[in-house]
Amino acid sequence: MAKAVDGVIRIGIIGSGGIAKAHARAYKEIEGVTIVAVSDVVPGKAGAFIDELELSDATPFTDHREALAQVAMHGVSVCTPNVAHHRTSIDALEAGVNVLTEKPMAVTLQQAVEMEQTARRTGKILTIGFQPRYDPNMVMLKELIQSGALGKIYYVETGGCRRRGMPGGTFIRTDLAGAGALADIGCYSLDMALNPLGYPKPLTVSAVATNHFGTNPTYHREADKFQVEDFGSALIRLEGGLTLNFKISWAMHMDTLGATMFLGTDAGLKVTSAGSGPWSGVWDGGVGSVTMYHDLHGSHVETHIPVKQHTVKIFAEKVKDFVGAIQEGRPAPIPGSQIVRNQAIIDGILRSAALGREVDIEIPEL
Ligand SMILES: NC(=O)c1ccc[n+]([C@@H]2O[C@H](COP(=O)([O-])OP(=O)(O)OC[C@H]3O[C@@H](n4cnc5c(N)ncnc54)[C@H](O)[C@@H]3O)[C@@H](O)[C@H]2O)c1
């Protein structure tokens, strides 16, 4: 659907749970945007959401396909559990509607590929909701790395982590979430490491995944239902001679899995997380410090790069960028073509961990 005659951008929301509220509030802040439909499979939930958020132009639905068929929309936010991102995004794209889907992109690599293929075929926007990209420190990191100041980057290490941050419900079921910490916060860490590098293609991965805490009733109140990993570690080879050492944790007897590091032939960049509480990973807890090292000859030059204050609310910014892309006819701000590689790594980690050996990562033609 093209831009409405009255110039108003009409938005639908699919899945009206926790994060949908943040989407709705962000859309409400943008002038010339109105939410016209909300769907949720739980009867009554979309209506209650509309009332709570005072969405006076919105109609409730229990089936997103009916919403897409009955209400003219420019875009939808997909805020369902991971398992439904695939079907709902494809149905919206096929209906000619642009899509902002929540992270992770999907549950399997094949689903992510199909989503991106549909976006290409329909010519509609498919953008994935990684709001840390709008953190000014993340923007600065990308600019620094892309400037070539580090020379050739040959090794990256990153460890997104929480000390005590295991969710429950749909997040711990393999069929609904796909994976645990890997899907929930690992996809962020991968995006933060790979986006500044232009998303090089992953080739192989050797990984382990464990769930010592989620399955222990001392640590998790739904231990009997806990099917996913709460810890993962992987060595990923990427094109261009780059290696990524990746660690992820929802729970551990440790304050941090260490700094994020980019090692280059001309300089090294170290990024530490802000704070040391239960949510301590970069970016989960924000960026605490950024230091550049040039000290191979013993002259030890360290440059502390001032961390930037957030001048924007990053969640609102991702929603605004989606609306801006619709209005201006721009491509997807966070394109599926990149995030398919993110999903391919998660898929590879799970396969490698299950097999107990290194596996190839093969991404089908998009
Ligand atoms: N970007 C972020 O900061 C952030 C934060 C939290 C969650 N998330 C992501 O958002 C998604 C939703 O998480 P949540 O915490 O809001 O979950 P939630 O369980 O609170 O809400 C999901 C809602 O979707 C509904 N639903 C399920 N299948 C549906 C379908 N086919 N059509 C319509 N509605 C459907 C459920 O009934 C539920 O109301 C997940 O993918 C999660 O990873 C992102």
The ligand as an SDF file (V2000), in Angstrom:
LIG
                    3D

 44 48  0  0  0  0  0  0  0  0999 V2000
   13.6350   -5.2340   21.6760 N   0  0  0  0  0  0  0  0  0  0  0  0
   13.4630   -5.4790   22.9590 C   0  0  0  0  0  0  0  0  0  0  0  0
   13.9730   -4.7690   23.8270 O   0  0  0  0  0  0  0  0  0  0  0  0
   12.6290   -6.6560   23.3830 C   0  0  0  0  0  0  0  0  0  0  0  0
   12.3090   -6.8210   24.7290 C   0  0  0  0  0  0  0  0  0  0  0  0
   11.5000   -7.8850   25.0870 C   0  0  0  0  0  0  0  0  0  0  0  0
   11.0400   -8.7900   24.1300 C   0  0  0  0  0  0  0  0  0  0  0  0
   11.4200   -8.6270   22.8330 N   0  0  0  0  0  0  0  0  0  0  0  0
   10.9550   -9.5750   21.7920 C   0  0  0  0  0  0  0  0  0  0  0  0
    9.5720   -9.3000   21.5530 O   0  0  0  0  0  0  0  0  0  0  0  0
    8.8560  -10.5070   21.3000 C   0  0  0  0  0  0  0  0  0  0  0  0
    7.6840  -10.5910   22.2590 C   0  0  0  0  0  0  0  0  0  0  0  0
    8.1520  -10.5890   23.5850 O   0  0  0  0  0  0  0  0  0  0  0  0
    7.1910  -10.1950   24.8130 P   0  0  0  0  0  0  0  0  0  0  0  0
    8.0770  -10.1580   26.0080 O   0  0  0  0  0  0  0  0  0  0  0  0
    6.3760   -9.0240   24.4710 O   0  0  0  0  0  0  0  0  0  0  0  0
    6.2740  -11.5080   24.8680 O   0  0  0  0  0  0  0  0  0  0  0  0
    4.8080  -11.6420   25.4740 P   0  0  0  0  0  0  0  0  0  0  0  0
    4.6110  -13.1030   25.7010 O   0  0  0  0  0  0  0  0  0  0  0  0
    4.6230  -10.6760   26.6030 O   0  0  0  0  0  0  0  0  0  0  0  0
    3.8410  -11.1500   24.2930 O   0  0  0  0  0  0  0  0  0  0  0  0
    3.6460  -11.8580   23.1010 C   0  0  0  0  0  0  0  0  0  0  0  0
    2.1700  -11.7310   22.7090 C   0  0  0  0  0  0  0  0  0  0  0  0
    1.9890  -12.2650   21.4020 O   0  0  0  0  0  0  0  0  0  0  0  0
    0.7580  -12.9800   21.3750 C   0  0  0  0  0  0  0  0  0  0  0  0
    0.7920  -13.9020   20.2370 N   0  0  0  0  0  0  0  0  0  0  0  0
    1.3520  -15.1210   20.1340 C   0  0  0  0  0  0  0  0  0  0  0  0
    1.2260  -15.5990   18.8920 N   0  0  0  0  0  0  0  0  0  0  0  0
    0.5540  -14.6560   18.1720 C   0  0  0  0  0  0  0  0  0  0  0  0
    0.1200  -14.5670   16.8280 C   0  0  0  0  0  0  0  0  0  0  0  0
    0.3530  -15.5400   15.9540 N   0  0  0  0  0  0  0  0  0  0  0  0
   -0.5570  -13.4460   16.4480 N   0  0  0  0  0  0  0  0  0  0  0  0
   -0.8230  -12.4610   17.3400 C   0  0  0  0  0  0  0  0  0  0  0  0
   -0.4190  -12.5120   18.6440 N   0  0  0  0  0  0  0  0  0  0  0  0
    0.2710  -13.5740   19.0330 C   0  0  0  0  0  0  0  0  0  0  0  0
    0.6590  -13.6090   22.7500 C   0  0  0  0  0  0  0  0  0  0  0  0
   -0.6500  -13.9660   23.0870 O   0  0  0  0  0  0  0  0  0  0  0  0
    1.2190  -12.4910   23.6310 C   0  0  0  0  0  0  0  0  0  0  0  0
    0.1860  -11.6100   24.0520 O   0  0  0  0  0  0  0  0  0  0  0  0
    9.8800  -11.6410   21.4240 C   0  0  0  0  0  0  0  0  0  0  0  0
   10.3300  -11.9980   20.1580 O   0  0  0  0  0  0  0  0  0  0  0  0
   11.0220  -11.0270   22.2320 C   0  0  0  0  0  0  0  0  0  0  0  0
   12.2840  -11.5820   21.9110 O   0  0  0  0  0  0  0  0  0  0  0  0
   12.1810   -7.5680   22.4400 C   0  0  0  0  0  0  0  0  0  0  0  0
  1  2  1  0
  2  3  2  0
  2  4  1  0
  4  5  1  0
  4 44  2  0
  5  6  2  0
  6  7  1  0
  7  8  2  0
  8  9  1  0
  8 44  1  0
  9 10  1  0
  9 42  1  0
 10 11  1  0
 11 12  1  0
 11 40  1  0
 12 13  1  0
 13 14  1  0
 14 15  2  0
 14 16  1  0
 14 17  1  0
 17 18  1  0
 18 19  2  0
 18 20  1  0
 18 21  1  0
 21 22  1  0
 22 23  1  0
 23 24  1  0
 23 38  1  0
 24 25  1  0
 25 26  1  0
 25 36  1  0
 26 27  1  0
 26 35  1  0
 27 28  2  0
 28 29  1  0
 29 30  1  0
 29 35  2  0
 30 31  1  0
 30 32  2  0
 32 33  1  0
 33 34  2  0
 34 35  1  0
 36 37  1  0
 36 38  1  0
 38 39  1  0
 40 41  1  0
 40 42  1  0
 42 43  1  0
M  CHG  2   8   1  16  -1
M  END
$$$$
